[in-house]
Amino acid sequence: MKKGYPKLFEPINIGNVELMNRVVFPPISTNFALENGRLTERFVRHYERRARGGVGLIIVENTSIDFPEGKHMPFQPRIDSKAVLKDWKLLTSKVHKYERVKLSVELAHEGWKKMGVDYLSPEKIEELVEKFAYSARLAMDAGFDMVEVQGAHGLLINQFLSPLTNHRDDKWGEPTRFAVEVRKRIAEKCGWDFPVTIRLAVDDFLEGGITLRTGREIALTLARTGYDMIQADIGLGPKEKRLEPMHYPQAWRAYLAESIRPLPVPVAAVGMIREPAVAEKVLETQADLVILGRPLIADPDWVRKVAEGKEHLIRRCIGCSECIKAVHDEKGPIRCGVNANVGNEEEVPKAPRKRVVAIIGAGPAGLEAARVAAMRGHEVHLFYEVFGGQLTLAMVPPGKEKIGWLIEYYRNVLSEMPNVHFHEGETTKEDILKLNPQAVVIATGAKPFLPCSGERGLITPFDKVLRGEVRVENKDILIGGGGLVGVETALYLAQFNNRVRIIKRSPAILPNIERITRGYLLRELEEREIPILTGRRFVSAGEGYAIVENTETGEKEMIKCDVIIGAFGMRPYVPFIIEGIEYHIIGDAKSVRNIASAVREGYEVGRKL
């Protein structure tokens, strides 16, 4: 049970409010609210589901105190008027069904990041202080246990705190003055017994901004003037430092919390904390609470599973950034690459009748279909050659090891389902027909596409490299194809003292990749001196060279190389169709996409069976 993680499940007080454990679900934007800031059933259901998982404290996503001027996101909720009080009372009543779970809301104002706060009149500043306090009182009246103010990520309070955006010569030029006045005014309206926490920029990650030294001073001042908990975070700097790509190590940002301790109030650590052992270590040495955002999106039962000794069944966040792409790039509702149920939060119902279901392929689509179909009560037969499918290749490039967690999750979960039967090895149509199945799911993935069929012996498919079937060291390598697979294969090969170049037909580089991850990968290519030659079409291969064509001029050129790696793309692979039986084609076998699409289709077909 809980003996392995004593710190994680040790109660702690924020002000006069006791939390049953040290886990906090932070304010992650969902875009589930309406454009006018009102809440939706989906919004409420999302937070209710996280409460059911046993988290100690939920902080609802950054909420506008000044709508629409201070609005930060396109579908940001608002708490600036009594007109919305009914919405929030519904939310608090749903969450507080789980009596020991405490609830907060983050009060936010976008501010004026480009201009800073220098031009604001003293009257306007007083008005903004009042708006924070008014919204806090609305939250208190709605039934929240506390509120948090947003003092990081370049928003309004961060702009007052940072020397990069505050050059005032009046009293508001003192960095902490605004935050201190907000805390005092909230106490005037709500009483000092109503806790107020702050998500605080303790490092701007920009030259001339807040540093760890000044961040420590700011934190100490705010703790002494009434803030009841401080979440140590980053300020005006790049989004990559707070919406980290998969490649970042676990708990890398926890040092920010450690740097401001000790304080007279609890300190929370945030940043790629994924596993209970990592969270426990952070609590032992660096912080008083741990922030689990994306982990509780991926698996809202993370805390409950740890408490019950079932941590091997946690669906760990792999850091695929699908949630970031959905919310920040597409400005749409949040989704998760490994949890297709985000936004639905539905229970998988039992099927009206038990069926025999054959699933061919054990990549993410087939594995998710098997899991959900088994939950429905069906007899599931899983046929595969490689458990994990293309995931076993995707986890090989540098920094992609977390993808292996998804394979572990499915292996552990499916192994505990008595109605799931495993069939390893090559699968034929006859193997399927022997079962007399009522439904067949084809999730056989895709295979690499190679051009120039007569010269394929001179081109090594990328999958053979990532599987280790072909090892290349200290060679001049040309990679055909500059999509994600080509780029990650290039970074993998660069580890072995190879000199790598990439050719790509279109001018756009990684156009469909979430932009923070894209920026990270392009920087990695630059640091390893791996050029991408765009506007080049592969024509033919020879011993020690490739012929490519300039797509604009039509001119052909010879590129000398020792090895040519083919990463030109993938083609769906369907080995056979069984007529007369209900069948579904899902994942890359249907259309080559990503992990999130495969998991979602696996979930949907499993739900239908």
NORKA-V42170 format. One record per run of one state. SS is the DSSP state (~ for helix, > for strand, _ for the rest). FROM is the first residue (numbers start at 0). TO is the last residue. Records with the same first field share a line. If there is no record, write none. Layout:
SS = FROM-TO  FROM-TO
This chain:
_ = 0-0  5-10  14-15  19-21  25-39  52-55  64-76  78-80  95-100  108-120  142-144  151-154  161-169  173-175  190-193  203-210  224-227  234-237  241-252  260-264  269-274  285-287  291-292  298-300  307-309  313-320  329-354  360-362  375-377  384-389  394-401  415-418  424-427  433-437  442-444  448-451  467-474  480-482  494-497  504-513  527-529  534-534  542-543  550-554  560-561  566-568  572-580  585-585  589-593  608-608
~ = 1-4  40-51  81-94  121-141  155-160  170-172  176-189  211-223  238-240  253-259  275-284  293-297  301-306  310-312  321-328  363-374  390-393  402-414  428-432  452-457  461-466  483-493  514-526  586-588  594-607
> = 11-13  16-18  22-24  56-63  77-77  101-107  145-150  194-202  228-233  265-268  288-290  355-359  378-383  419-423  438-441  445-447  458-460  475-479  498-503  530-533  535-541  544-549  555-559  562-565  569-571  581-584
